[in-house]
Amino acid sequence: MGGQDARPLHERETEIRSAGQAIEALTRPAGAGLGQLLLYTGAAGLGKTAVMTEVRRRAKRAGCTVLFARGGERQRHEPFHVVRQLLQPVLAALPDAERARAFGPWEDVVGPAVGLLPPGGQLDPQGVRDGLDFVLTRLVQLRPPVAVLVDDLHWADPESLGWLAGFAVRARELPALLVLACRDEFPDDALAVQRGLVDRADRRHALRPLQPASVAHLVRAALGARAEDAFCRHVWAVTAGNPYETTALLREVLDQRLDPVGENSGQLHELAAGARGMTLRHWLDKLGPTTLRFAWAASMLDTDIRPELAAVICAQGPEAAGQSIRELRRQGVLTSTPGGRLEFVHPLIATSLYQSMPRAVRTGMHGVAAVETENAGLGLLTASRHLLETLPEGGDAIVDKLRRAAREHLAIGAPEAAQRCLRRALSEPPADRDRAAVLYELGCSALLTDPATTVNQLRLALADPYGLGPELRVDAIFRLAQALAHSNRLGEAAAMCAAEAARTPPGPGRLRLEVAHFMFAAFQSEDADGPGRSRRLADFDRMLGTIALAFTDGAAASGAPAADATPTPNEAVFARDGLTHAVAVLRCWDLTLRGEDRAEAIALAESALPGGRLPHSLGWTNTTWGFELPGILGISYLYADRVDRAEELFTEAVRAYEVAGWSGGHLGFAYLLTGMLRFRCGALAEAEDYLRRALRLAERIGPGIPLHWDAVGALAETLAARGRLAEALELTRKHSFGPPYPTVMVLPDAPTLYGRLLLARGDATGAAATLTAAGAALDARGWRNTVWAPWLGHLARAVAPDQPDRARELAGEAVRRARESGTDSAVGSALRLCAAVHDRPRAVELLADAVRHLERSPARYEHAIALVDLGEALGAAPGARAALARGMELAARCAADGLAARARDLLGAGAGPGAAG
C-alpha cells in the first residue's frame, strides 16, 4: 500500500512467481475451470499488502476481472463489509440486463447483502451464502476469468468470512483464482475457518523477515549510498528484518536528520521504540492536534475513508480538513488509491492512531460517527458499529436505533450482528416497558440459526416483570414452542402451549395457543392419551365451526350479506390467523395417521385450501404457524394417493424457500418432502437426489435434529428400493439410525424402518422384536396408517417361518386396516405383503388383487414389485412371463435396479410359458 507500493519487493520473488503461475494457469485456454486458492500468511508488517498489490496488478494486466476487498479492524462488526467491497463495484457497473443475469433468481436475497437493494424481510444466513455462490459463479461465467483478492482476511466480518470459506471449495471448479492474505490473528470463533482455509490452500506462502542485505538496500535507498555497513546492520537488528518497521524507523531517522554512520547506531533503539509504539505523544508531536483529530476520525472509518464524513466527525471545515489531508499525505500516513479514495499507507498506522485516542475522546467520536454516518446516507447497517462502541446512557433514541439496526441486519441474513445490537440495547438499558420486547426480538433473531439462544431469551422475555403485551406474549410462547420442538423437545412445547392457553383469557390468543398445543402434540411419537387427544381435537373443530356459524348468522341478522358484513375484531383475527384452516389441517393429519377413510381426510384438506391454494396464514414462509402445517397437509395428500396436490404444495415449498433465501432447515424439509413424493411415485433416482440434498442441509445444521432423522430414514428406504441394501445399512450405521428414537415422529416411522432393515439383513428375531414394539406403541397412539408405518406386513414376514398362522393373521389385519383407508396404494402394498406369508395359490390371488389396486395408484415402484412377485408366484402358469416383463420394464423406469435384475433373472430362468400381454 501507499509508500511501499513504489518500492521493489525484496525477497518476495517466490511469492510473486507463484501468483504469476496461478494467473497463467487461470488465463490460458487449457486451464479454463482450474481455479486455485493462494494463501499468504505472516506477521504484521512483513509485506503481505505489498505482495497483494503486485498480484492485483498482474491479474489485471492478464485480463482478469479483479474483485478486491480488505478486512477492517474496526469493521468486523459490519456484516458483509468484505462482500460488498468485492461485489458491489462490479455488479453496479454491469448493464441492467447483464446484472439481472448475474443475480438470476437471487436478487432479493443477495441484493441487500451487497448493498444494491434495500433490506426486506428476514433472511436465512445460509440462503444468503448460497445466493452469493450463485452470483459469483454467474460473474465468472459472464466475465471470465475472475481473480478474487482479500487482504487482511483476519479482520473480515464473520458473515463474509463464513461465505468465503465455503466458496473456497467451489473455486477449484471454476475459472476463478482466490488469493487471501492474513495474519495468524483470527478471533477464537473463526479459528476453525482459518484452519480449513490453510488446509485447502493449493499454494501457501508464509512470509519471512528480510535478510540483512535487503534491509541495507532499503536503508541506502532512503538515506543514500553513504550509509555505513554497521549502521545498516544495526537497522536490521533493531527491526528484526520487518519491512514495515524498517520503513518507519528510516522515516524517523530522516525526521531527526541522523547521519547513517556507525557511531549513531546506538540511537536507533530509541527511535525504533518510538516508531513502533506510536503513542499519543508521538502522534501529537508528529502531526499536531488539528491534523491528529482528522487522523483519528479517519482511523474510525478504517477502510472506507470519506473525507467529508471524517471532517464532520472531527468538526473540521473543508479548508481545515484539506490541510489535514495534505499533512497526513506528507507524513506518510494517508495515500490515495488509483480510484482517488483515501486509505492508510499501512493498517498498522490506522491501528496505532485508533489506539492512541484517549478513551473518552474515542467514545465521543463514535457517538458523533453514529449520527453522521446515518446522516450521510450510509444507513444503520454501517452506523450501528459505532453505536456498539458508545457508553450506555439509558437513551430511548439509542435503543430505538439499535432495534431498527437489528431488523436491518436480519433482513440481510446477519442474525449475529442483529444480536450484538439487541444485547447492546439491553445494556443501554431500554425503558422498563420495552425491555421484554427487546428480549423477545433477541430471541426471535436466532430462531433460524440458534434455537438454544431463542429458548433462553424468550424465557427471559416471558418472565420479565413488566411483561409483553397480550398478542406479543402469545407469539413469544408460540415461537418458544417452535424452538423447543426443533430441538427435539416436543412434549415440553405442547405442554407449555396448553398451560399458557389455560392462563390466557378467552379470545383469539387463547385459541391460537390451543391450536398450537394440538399441533405440537400431533408430532409426538408417543402420547399416553393419543385417542383422547384425537377426540378433543374433533370437539375443538366443532367448537370453531359453531363460532364461525355464529359470525355468519350475526351478519345475516344485520341485513347484510355475510361476505359483505363488516367483520368483528374476533372474526378478523380468525381470517388473519387462519385458525379454522389450521385446525382443518390438523384434523386431516389426525385422520391420515389413524388410517381413517381417505375421503373424509381429503375433504378436510380441501377445506384448508380455499380456491385450491394455500391461504396466506398457512404459507410456507408465514411465521403464524410455521412450515409444519403445510408440510403435513401435503403428506396427507401423498398418503391418500393425491400426488397432484402434494406435488403442487411441495414444488411451491421449494420455490418459496429458494426465493426467500431460506436455505437451511426449511429448504431441507422441502427437499425431504419432494424426495418422499418422488419415492412414492416410483422416481427413485430423483428421490435419492432430493433426499441427499435434504441430508446435506441437515448435516450442516447439526446431528439429531428431526430433519436429520427424516432424511436418513427416507434415503435408506430409497437406497434399499434401488437394490443397494449394503449402502442403506451403512448409511444408517454411520448416522446412528436406531434406538433410542427421537420424541418427534419420523417420516417414515423410524422403528418400523429399523425393523425392516433388520429383516432385510437376515435378523428375523431382532426384526420381530422391533416391529412388535413399534406396533404396540403405534396402536396405543391410535395410529394405524399402513403407508407411513407398515409394521404389520413386515412383522408377518419376520415371524412366518416359525409362526405361519400368526403371520397370516397379522398380514390379514394389515389388509383390513388398509381397506379402511380406501387408498389404492395402501391396499395394494398390504395385499402384496400378505401374499408373502401364504402358499402359492392364495398368494397368486392376493398378488393379482394387489396389482389391480396398484395400477390405479401412483405407486409405480410398489406396482413393479407386485408384478414381479406375481410373475414369480405364477411359476409356469400362463401370464407369468407377461407379469415379469411388465414388472421389469416398470422397475427399470423407476431406477429400481435390484428389482429389475431379479425380474431379468426370473425371465432368464424360463418362468412361465410365454403368454402374450
Buried (B, 14 or more C-beta within 10 A) or exposed (E): BBBBBEBEBBBBEEBBEBBBEBBEBBBEEEBBBBBBBBBBBBBBBBBBBBBBBBBBEBBBEBEBBBBBBBBBBBBBBBBBBBBBBBBBBBBEEBEEEBBEBBBEEBBBBBBBBBBBBEBBEBBBBBBBBBBBBBBBBBBBEBBBBBBBBBBBBBBBBBBBBBBBBBBBEBBBEBBBBBBBBBBEEBEEEBEEBBEBBBEBBBBBBEBEBBEBEBBBBBBBEBBEEEBBEBBBBBBBBBBBBBBBBBBBBBBBBEEEEBBBEBEBBEBBEEBBBBBBEBEBEBBEEBBEEBBBBBBBBBBBBBBBBBBEBBBBBBEBEEEBBBBBBEBBBEBBBBBEEEEEEBBBBBBBBBBBBBBBBEEEEBEBBBBBBBBBBBEBEBBBBBBBBBBBBBEEEEEEEBBBBBBEBBBBBBBBBBBBBBBBBBBBBBEBBBEEEBBBBBBBBBBBBBBBBBBEBBBBBBBBBBEBEEBBEBEBBBBBBBBBBBBBBBBBBBBBBBBBBBEBBEEBEEBBBBBBBBBBBBBBBBBBBBBEEBEEBBEBBBEBBEEBEEBBEEBBEEBEEEEEEEEEBEBEEBBEBBBEBBBBBBBBBBBBBBBBBBBBBBEBBBBBBBBBBEEEEBBEBBBBBBBBBBBBBBBBBBBBBBBBBBBEBBBBBBBBBBEBBBBBBBBBBBBBBBBBBBBBBBBBBBBBEBBBBBBBBBBEBBBEBEEBBBBBBBBBBBBBBBBBBBBBBEEBBEBBEEBEBBEEBBBBBBBBBBBBBBBBBBBBEEBBEBBBBBBBBBBEBBEBBBBBBBBBBBBBBBBBBBBBEEBBEBBBBBBBBBBEBBBBBBBBBBBBBBBBBBBBBBEEEBBBBBBBBBBBBBBBBBBBBBBBBBBBBBBBBBEEBEBBBBBBBBBBBBBBBBBBBBBBBBBBEBBEEEBBEEEEE
